Amino acid sequence: MTSLNDLPQRDSAHDTAEAAESAFRAAIESCKLFVVQREDRNDYGTDVQIEARRGKAMTNIRAHVQLKGTGCPCNANGSVSLSVARTNLNYLLARTDSIYICYHCPSERLLVRYADDVYREYEHRDVDWTHRETVTINLTQPFDEEFQRRMNARLLASGKSSQDRRLLWAAAPPEQIPPLVERAAPIIEVPGEPEQARKMLSELYRAGNDVAISSSFEQFAAVLDSLPGAMDLAYMAEINLGINGSSFNKDRIRQAIPVLQSAMERGGVHPGSLLYCLGNGLLALQDYEKAGDVYRAALLQLDSLEFRGVAAQCNKNLGSALESLGETDEACPLYERALELDPDLGEAHLALALWHRRKGDDLNLALKHLDRVLPRGDSALRMSAVHGWRIDLLFKTGDIEGAFREITSLLGEASRLDWVWSWCAREVAQFGKASADAAQKAFRFWRAYLREHPKDRAAERERLLCLWRMRAAGLPTGINFDEFKLEVAQLVEKGDPDPAFLWDRVGHWAQYDKDWREAESAYRKAYELEPARYGYCLGTALNFLDRHREAMPILLSQAEEHQPNAMSWFQVAVAREGVGDIKGSICAYRRALELDGDYDLAWFNLGGLYWNSRDIGQAAETWREAIARFPDHELARKLRRDLPFLFAPNAGEQDP
């Protein structure tokens, strides 16, 4: 019966597995940062899933765990090694923040390592590792409360970022997807190992990737916050965004102030550099007075050749703080001092350009400073901002061609930068109708703008006004009067803020076509909306249609009240002549000439009225004055040709 005592033996692996599971559960329970949520029965690489807690709240943010136990001796350096199938590593790499946990029975230590770190190690040291059957995992990091807190913060930060990003894409209408692609911040996977995360942050900061650092700030903080000074560069990146006009997190910059003050207490970094960064934080928070004091203190510390570059930036930013306080005259020497220290400092050239623009004293000098701004790897200055200011200054200095070239260049950034279209539209609306040539270029701009913003009525209006400006100059427009009139009517129906002005433009277009009936109709619409402003054109059209009696009260109101100038009195004279009031017409012409002695047609017409009234002496005297003033005028040549006797000696005493 002794054969009945021949029973199966318990494999020692069962004991190590149970020990590993007990140690793991105890570690999880003691910290209460995670909950063991699921054990995988079909174990292809994951034994357990743990869910991160936020206090008492459950988050559904999980990490996959491969749990091992071993009784093998540890290595000489105290690490523990495990051999696993390469496919097991591949399986874990499919999920972010997957970890290996090993319980070392002899030392009763629970150790942990991220699967991503194992992958990084093999990628850096062995190019052929992907052909192996197994890989060796070396573990040294205890799975203690410090690690669990860091892992919990990391999971919560990356999970929140992933959720926000996913929901942003989910909620965006299809037409907003392309610009969202252009503006989306780069996605960074921050390493879970602090030294690797610190190196990544340093390289990103050195390359000026402040937006990328800001978008991953919480992930960096989860890994680095417990290490003194490790997050300093992340705070500095946020400050850079603040002082350069980019979107930034104000609370982080408030937190940066004590962080930088602690860095000064720790030492190890030049105090002048830290004071400069502290001043930048205050500048971003718009505490200009304190920022100025800190910059002045920094400059006392930066008075050496080694720190010329930082001193140049400090001078420039001190100038910006003073300008914000209204001390503009004190700012200029600081910008100039910055350029003495660093002649290629783009921020200082931009600041000086804008200083001269505000002063209005030398716009060409302002442009020269903008021309000297070049991209630089260690600068957060956005070249798009330089292009925007160049557009403004080129328009103001009359270089229309150059301004529109700059607009074409800047529009290449429009899908990435929200402000580009609106900035260019504002500039073109202000300067794009200054000449017929400008209107042609502006018309092309508005067509492009309306393709992107088809419901913008202000842009529709500007496009129509450019067409009118081109027609007024006799340039081809591609549309006729009826089409222009129809588009104006449609825009008025949509609620244009100044419909009277648009109808006046329609009237002028008809006038250029010598279609006085259409002109009168359009001018009347304008007049009915604003009689004080548009009576002159309506009265003129009525004169051309020989409807002088209708024109008279309208033109008199203009000449006596709303537009008392020579042109109005000229049209009053025409209307009075049309109704047979010759004396009244003569008086009106004389009033016109009192207001404008160089009004050529008023002189010639007045002479004609005297002639028709058989007042030959007054006619001759008036025409002599007209010919003397305008010897090359077509009517002067006609008078000398047709009535030469009037201009002989004693001509006024002869009969015709």
Secondary structure, 3 states (H helix, E strand, C coil): CHHHHCCCCCCHHHHHHHHHHHHHHHHHHHHCCEEEEEECCCCCCCCEEEEEEECCEEEEEEEEEEEEEECCCCCCCCCEEEEEEHHHHHHHHCCCCCEEEEEECCCCEEEEEEHHHHHHHHHHHCCCHHHCCEEEEEECEECCHHHHHHHHHHHHHHHHHHHHHHHHHHHCCHHHHHHHHHHCCCCCCCCCCHHHHHHHHHHHHHCCCHHHHHHCHHHHHHHHCCCCCCCHHHHHHHHHHHHCCCCCCHHHHHHHHHHHHHHHHHCCCCHHHHHHHHHHHHHHCCCHHHHHHHHHHHHHHCCCHHHHHHHHHHHHHHHHHHHHCCCHHHHHHHHHHHHHHCCCCHHHHHHHHHHHHHHCCCHHHHHHHHHCCCCCCCCCCCHHHHHHHHHHHHHHCCCHHHHHHHHHHHHCCCCCCCHHHHHHHHHHHHHCCCCHHHHHHHHHHHHHHHHHCCCCHHHHHHHHHHHHHHHHCCCCCCCCHHHHHHHHHHHHHCCCCCHHHHHHHHHHHHHHCCCHHHHHHHHHHHHHHCHHHHHHHHHHHHHHCCCHHHHHHHHHHHHHHHCCCHHHHHHHHHHHHHCCCHHHHHHHHHHHHHHCCCCHHHHHHHHHHHHHCCCHHHHHHHHHHHHHHCCCCHHHHHHHHHCHHHHCCCHHHCCC
